[in-house]
Amino acid sequence: MANEALASYPELGARLQQVQEGIAEACKQASRDAGDVTLIVVTKFHPASLVAALAELGVRDVGENRHQEAQAKAEELAQLDLNWHFIGQLQTKKARQAARYAHAIHSIDRERLVDALADPESERTIDAFVQINLTDDPGRGGVAPDGIEALAEKVLATPSLRLRGVMSVAPLEEPAAAAFERLAGYSDRVRALDASASAISAGMTHDYVEAIAAGATHLRIGSAITGNRPEHR
Ligand SMILES: *Cc1c(COP(=O)(O)O)cnc(C)c1O
């Protein structure tokens, strides 16, 4: 059983280690404790066997952005007891199903989604991140900054959700550092509502160093670790 899946991914361990070292170095540069930063390995489009290989390497937190794919992998790998982080656009009608396997949902972008996720019968609480749109384009994911408080309050009023903080994807149009600085300000606004909601989910393969410098607590890193994603199906 040992190292069964890992044998199929000979470069995975080295790439994971490289990123872990990069995170440690960025934390040092920012005078931050690396223990305050959670690495979520984004495994979207990759098969469940790659997730199993990551688990053999000690990874506990994995990220997925499509419900059906995430659900299938979480079911197949249920015995590994991983923390599944949902990081993509979530349809209201799929919310209840996602709530069954998700440890955290990083893409809470509207009040209707909070209503759909609310499960008074659930004995589990799901970690909730309010996704904020850092662009002026309403077509991008996330709540506009003027809607942050209302959405965060809605999460706080929902017993089956635990408000952890904010989440964002840096826009392509501007330097990541500037965008993440704004995100840190939005994080302050959420923390003013609930001091424990201090998490910042930000930082991907190409901008995690800037995210760490701006205070990110949850990194969502995919291709630097998994290699290039297979083609969109
Ligand atoms: C795919 C994805 C990531 C990871 O992206 P990489 O550039 O592969 O590190 C992070 N966050 C979200 C929301 C994603 O969809």
The ligand as a Gaussian input file, in Angstrom:
#p B3LYP/6-31G(d) Opt

LIG

0 1
 C       -6.600000      27.158000     -10.246000
 C       -6.718000      28.071000      -9.090000
 C       -5.620000      28.292000      -8.234000
 C       -4.248000      27.696000      -8.471000
 O       -3.668000      28.262000      -9.588000
 P       -2.128000      27.992000      -9.986000
 O       -1.772000      29.157000     -10.809000
 O       -2.123000      26.707000     -10.732000
 O       -1.346000      27.934000      -8.733000
 C       -5.822000      29.117000      -7.140000
 N       -7.011000      29.705000      -6.887000
 C       -8.079000      29.519000      -7.691000
 C       -9.358000      30.194000      -7.359000
 C       -7.968000      28.700000      -8.801000
 O       -9.044000      28.529000      -9.592000

